Amino acid sequence: MIDDSRPIFVQIAEMIENDIVDGVLAEEAQVPSTNEFSAFHRINPATAAKGVNRLVDDGILYKKRGIGMFVATGARAVLVGRRREEFYEQYLAPLAREARKLGIDGAQLSDMLAREAASAVAGATTRAKEGAL
């Protein structure tokens, strides 16, 4: 689960963020302790704490003294908004630039995206049917 190519504390923060975005950790839910993260991932507790504290600094988590860390109200909306902006910058902006280079207008690009979405749905349906067999 831990990837050696990136700092572990960043990965711990991302795991918590993913759980919040996916709804595994709801707002006001308690987050596993740094000792639980360190034992589970076999890492130094200070490394786990650095990942958790990064989210505290961002306002995603907050501390209840003597109790633990909790997901802040509005954390999911903040994370989803941030990820949507990252999605735009990483995928859509380059896609739009390449489309312009190729002379693909907005309507054509929309049609291509709709075709891809339909293909993804058809593939998922086929996989579901195969899994039922």
Secondary structure, DSSP 8 states (H G I E B T S, - for coil): ---TTS-HHHHHHHHHHHHHHHTSS-TT-B---HHHHHHHHT--HHHHHHHHHHHHHTTSEEEETTTEEEE-TTHHHHHHHHHHHHHIIIIIHHHHHHHHHTT--HHHHHHHHHHHHHHHHHHHHHHHHHHH-
